[in-house]
Amino acid sequence: MKAKKSGFTLVEILIVVVILGILAAIVIPQFTSASTEAKENSLKSDLHSMRSQISLYKIKNDDLPPSTLSDLVPDYIREIPVNP
């Protein structure tokens, strides 16, 4: 009498690999899109903040804002934002 061997066959392993490949092909583009969208939202938020601080400078100083952002750093913004 032959002893029954337990384990996975090559066909079963190939099916699992194909399914994982299909799932990866679906998920990875969505993750990339979400990452890009998050960077865009961060940039929009930074721009909105900069506009607000420039407007505040105009109101407080009754003058045009400085030509460089570095003049705004100590009093109006903590640091100059970088493009994500």
CYANA upper distance limits for C-alpha pairs under 8 A (distance plus 0.5 A):
  8 PHE  CA     12 GLU  CA      6.68
  8 PHE  CA     13 ILE  CA      7.18
  9 THR  CA     13 ILE  CA      6.95
 10 LEU  CA     14 LEU  CA      6.65
 11 VAL  CA     15 ILE  CA      6.68
 12 GLU  CA     16 VAL  CA      6.86
 13 ILE  CA     17 VAL  CA      6.73
 14 LEU  CA     18 VAL  CA      6.64
 15 ILE  CA     19 ILE  CA      6.71
 16 VAL  CA     20 LEU  CA      6.66
 17 VAL  CA     21 GLY  CA      6.64
 18 VAL  CA     22 ILE  CA      6.74
 19 ILE  CA     23 LEU  CA      6.74
 20 LEU  CA     24 ALA  CA      6.59
 21 GLY  CA     25 ALA  CA      6.64
 22 ILE  CA     26 ILE  CA      6.90
 23 LEU  CA     27 VAL  CA      6.65
 24 ALA  CA     28 ILE  CA      6.31
 25 ALA  CA     29 PRO  CA      7.63
 26 ILE  CA     30 GLN  CA      7.60
 27 VAL  CA     31 PHE  CA      6.79
 28 ILE  CA     32 THR  CA      6.76
 29 PRO  CA     33 SER  CA      6.63
 30 GLN  CA     34 ALA  CA      6.67
 31 PHE  CA     35 SER  CA      6.67
 32 THR  CA     36 THR  CA      6.75
 33 SER  CA     37 GLU  CA      6.63
 34 ALA  CA     38 ALA  CA      6.63
 35 SER  CA     39 LYS  CA      6.87
 36 THR  CA     40 GLU  CA      6.76
 37 GLU  CA     41 ASN  CA      6.68
 38 ALA  CA     42 SER  CA      6.66
 39 LYS  CA     43 LEU  CA      6.70
 39 LYS  CA     84 PRO  CA      6.31
 40 GLU  CA     44 LYS  CA      6.69
 41 ASN  CA     45 SER  CA      6.64
 42 SER  CA     46 ASP  CA      6.74
 42 SER  CA     84 PRO  CA      7.99
 43 LEU  CA     47 LEU  CA      6.69
 43 LEU  CA     83 ASN  CA      7.11
 43 LEU  CA     84 PRO  CA      7.46
 44 LYS  CA     48 HIS  CA      6.64
 45 SER  CA     49 SER  CA      6.70
 46 ASP  CA     50 MET  CA      6.68
 46 ASP  CA     81 PRO  CA      7.17
 47 LEU  CA     51 ARG  CA      6.69
 48 HIS  CA     52 SER  CA      6.75
 49 SER  CA     53 GLN  CA      6.74
 50 MET  CA     54 ILE  CA      6.62
 50 MET  CA     77 ILE  CA      8.48
 51 ARG  CA     55 SER  CA      6.66
 52 SER  CA     56 LEU  CA      6.68
 53 GLN  CA     57 TYR  CA      6.67
 53 GLN  CA     76 TYR  CA      6.48
 53 GLN  CA     77 ILE  CA      7.67
 54 ILE  CA     58 LYS  CA      6.83
 54 ILE  CA     65 PRO  CA      6.69
 55 SER  CA     59 ILE  CA      6.81
 56 LEU  CA     60 LYS  CA      6.65
 57 TYR  CA     61 ASN  CA      6.39
 57 TYR  CA     62 ASP  CA      8.30
 57 TYR  CA     63 ASP  CA      8.29
 57 TYR  CA     64 LEU  CA      8.38
 57 TYR  CA     65 PRO  CA      6.71
 57 TYR  CA     76 TYR  CA      8.14
 58 LYS  CA     62 ASP  CA      5.74
 58 LYS  CA     63 ASP  CA      5.81
 58 LYS  CA     64 LEU  CA      6.20
 58 LYS  CA     65 PRO  CA      6.51
 59 ILE  CA     63 ASP  CA      8.10
 66 PRO  CA     71 ASP  CA      6.88
 66 PRO  CA     72 LEU  CA      8.04
 68 THR  CA     72 LEU  CA      8.32
 69 LEU  CA     73 VAL  CA      7.25
 69 LEU  CA     80 ILE  CA      7.47
 70 SER  CA     80 ILE  CA      7.72
 72 LEU  CA     76 TYR  CA      5.80
 72 LEU  CA     77 ILE  CA      6.70
 73 VAL  CA     77 ILE  CA      5.27
 73 VAL  CA     78 ARG  CA      6.14
 73 VAL  CA     79 GLU  CA      6.14
 73 VAL  CA     80 ILE  CA      7.34
 74 PRO  CA     78 ARG  CA      7.02
